[in-house]
Amino acid sequence: MKIIVDAMGGDNAPLSIVEGSALAAVELGAKLVLVGRGDEILKSMHSLSMDTLPDGVEIANASELVDMHDDPVAAVRAKKDSSLVVGLNLLRDGEGSAFVSAGSTGALLAGATLIIKRIKGIRRAALAPIMPQLLGNRVIIDSGANIDCTPEFLLQFAVMGSSLTKNVFGKSSPKVGLLNIGTEDTKGGQLQLDAYALLKSAGESGALNFIGNIEARDVFLGDVDVVVSDGFSGNVLLKTMEGMGLFFMRQMRSLLSTNLRTKLGGMLIKSAFKDLRAQMDYTEVGGGILLGVTKPVVKAHGSSDAKAIRNAIAFALKCAESNYISDIELSRSIDNDQRED
């Protein structure tokens, strides 16, 4: 099984991408294709004191790159030799089992939709980041790919998130919650009210394990596996979670270094503090997955370091080895709308 990696995507490319890929090759035995400007990839290797590529790692040259400020669709269509487009073409042609990129989210969404194509019956591909929490991994779908949604989109997001959670994380009956401003079934705008009705019906038919509306705090504290949302609200939730996690950890470090007594206390709880940091750190998973396309496409955080890239590749391997795409294709919950946009 081979993973294709966009070596030029992200704030720290190509150095962190090359370093993270090398870690994945050594620690996971992953077979990788690094796509990008070959001379820059080799230069990064040398700066990391690597004389040769790790076993199982190869380079596919691509002379262009997609900038974060490029128009996503225009960039995909115009920059045919960009690392993102070349990598997606390799995935489409069966030269790898999954694709990982820390580059432009919009361009990745556009490229995956145009090149890899959507699963039949799926109206919109959606971005589903995985957030490590106290009670296990949580899938948030959508988190920014679709700002304007219909109730039918949210139903399909729930189906796709459940399929991922069952097949990749081994949850036999994932609990699905609709992100809202209250738990009552009368809360929210028209989108949430109509989506609630569809999700409730799907739950009653046995297609989903729908537990009702959830508030933002339930993402941290409640017993839910899949958080369903429109892309605008989901992205705000995701960025708030990331910001609060960083704020909390910085405050803890500051408090534990105030004086001798707090420093001694910090030494005593060092192991527990490390475990807590891991539970709140997005780099532990490495990225989210673009659900709704016919092959696994993993979106790593734009600021990913080597650890995050290594873990994104590990996540891509798990996704490629699972049957979540087949499960989505077979789901009868999407059969009510087979129209293609």
C-alpha positions, -999 to 999 in steps of 0.1 A, spaced: 0 0 0 15 33 -11 6 68 2 10 99 -21 22 130 -3 20 166 -15 56 177 -6 50 214 -15 17 220 4 16 238 37 33 266 57 64 245 64 68 227 31 89 210 19 111 206 50 85 194 75 68 173 48 100 155 40 109 150 76 75 137 86 75 114 56 109 100 66 95 94 101 65 75 86 88 54 64 110 44 92 85 40 120 55 27 101 72 11 71 51 33 49 57 33 11 55 69 -1 55 90 -32 67 126 -25 52 149 -51 68 182 -58 99 200 -70 126 173 -69 155 197 -63 138 213 -33 129 179 -18 165 167 -21 177 200 -6 154 194 24 167 159 27 203 171 29 195 198 55 181 169 76 214 150 72 197 124 49 220 111 22 195 90 5 157 85 4 144 61 31 135 26 18 101 27 1 101 64 -6 102 78 -41 99 113 -57 74 123 -84 85 156 -99 60 185 -102 72 219 -112 43 241 -100 26 246 -66 -8 259 -56 -6 290 -34 -29 296 -5 -41 328 -23 -49 311 -56 -85 307 -67 -90 270 -59 -109 259 -91 -88 281 -114 -56 268 -98 -66 232 -103 -75 238 -139 -45 260 -148 -16 245 -128 -16 210 -142 19 203 -131 14 214 -95 22 190 -67 -15 189 -57 -29 181 -91 -1 157 -100 -7 139 -67 -44 136 -72 -39 123 -107 -16 96 -94 -43 86 -69 -69 85 -96 -47 63 -118 -41 38 -90 -5 48 -83 -13 50 -46 -40 42 -21 -45 76 -5 -33 112 -8 -21 136 19 -18 173 16 -13 202 40 -19 227 12 -49 249 3 -82 233 16 -102 249 -12 -79 237 -39 -78 202 -24 -116 201 -23 -119 213 -59 -92 190 -71 -106 159 -54 -141 167 -67 -129 173 -103 -102 146 -105 -111 118 -80 -149 125 -83 -177 122 -58 -193 89 -47 -225 83 -67 -254 99 -48 -233 122 -26 -242 158 -33 -212 174 -16 -179 162 -4 -173 173 32 -142 179 54 -142 158 85 -114 165 110 -107 140 138 -104 156 172 -89 135 200 -110 139 232 -113 124 267 -139 98 255 -123 89 222 -120 104 188 -147 127 175 -155 133 139 -167 168 130 -185 170 96 -185 195 79 -158 218 91 -155 243 63 -159 228 28 -196 237 25 -207 271 40 -242 269 26 -259 236 33 -293 220 28 -309 195 53 -301 167 28 -264 176 29 -264 173 67 -281 139 65 -254 127 41 -227 141 63 -241 120 92 -240 89 70 -205 95 59 -192 104 94 -208 72 108 -193 50 81 -158 65 88 -162 60 126 -174 24 122 -148 13 97 -117 33 108 -122 36 146 -142 4 152 -173 20 167 -201 -5 161 -229 21 164 -215 56 164 -236 82 182 -245 111 159 -254 145 172 -266 177 154 -247 208 164 -272 234 177 -278 261 202 -298 238 225 -307 202 229 -345 207 224 -359 196 190 -374 231 186 -340 249 187 -321 264 158 -328 279 125 -348 264 96 -317 244 85 -313 228 119 -351 221 123 -354 204 89 -321 185 93 -333 173 127 -364 158 112 -344 140 85 -318 127 110 -346 116 134 -363 97 106 -330 80 97 -325 71 133 -359 56 136 -353 35 105 -320 21 119 -298 39 93 -282 60 120 -277 61 158 -290 97 161 -290 110 196 -305 145 189 -292 180 191 -260 187 210 -244 220 221 -208 229 215 -198 219 251 -211 184 243 -183 180 218 -159 180 248 -180 166 275 -209 146 259 -210 110 247 -211 116 209 -189 102 181 -200 122 150 -208 159 152 -229 171 122 -229 207 112 -229 231 83 -194 241 72 -195 276 87 -205 265 122 -183 235 121 -152 256 111 -159 281 139 -162 252 164 -130 236 151 -109 268 153 -123 276 188 -113 241 200 -78 245 186 -75 280 201 -87 269 235 -64 239 235 -34 261 228 -45 287 254 -51 261 281 -17 244 275 2 277 275 -16 288 307 -8 255 324 29 258 315 30 294 328 13 285 360 36 255 366 67 276 363 56 305 386 78 295 416 97 266 431 65 251 446 46 251 413 78 238 395 79 208 419 42 202 414 48 203 377 75 176 380 50 154 399 23 157 373 46 157 343 34 123 329 -3 132 334 3 166 318 19 149 288 -11 126 284 -35 155 286 -16 175 260 -18 145 237 -55 144 241 -59 180 231 -33 181 203 -46 180 168 -12 168 156 -18 135 173 -42 126 145 -25 147 119 -55 158 98 -90 153 87 -104 134 57 -124 146 27 -155 124 28 -177 118 -2 -150 112 -29 -141 78 -43 -107 75 -27 -91 86 6 -79 122 6 -64 134 39 -61 172 47 -33 179 71 -32 212 90 -16 240 71 9 246 99 18 209 103 52 200 116 70 167 110 50 149 138 17 160 123 27 149 88 38 115 101 5 111 119 -15 122 89 2 95 69 -6 69 96 -42 81 95 -42 78 56 -30 42 59 -58 34 83 -84 49 60 -70 32 29 -71 -2 47 -107 2 58 -140 -2 40 -155 32 48 -159 42 11 -177 9 3 -199 14 33 -209 49 21 -216 35 -14 -238 8 0 -257 30 24 -294 31 17 -296 65 35 -283 83 4 -306 65 -20 -333 91 -17 -314 116 -39 -293 102 -67 -290 135 -86 -256 148 -95 -250 185 -94 
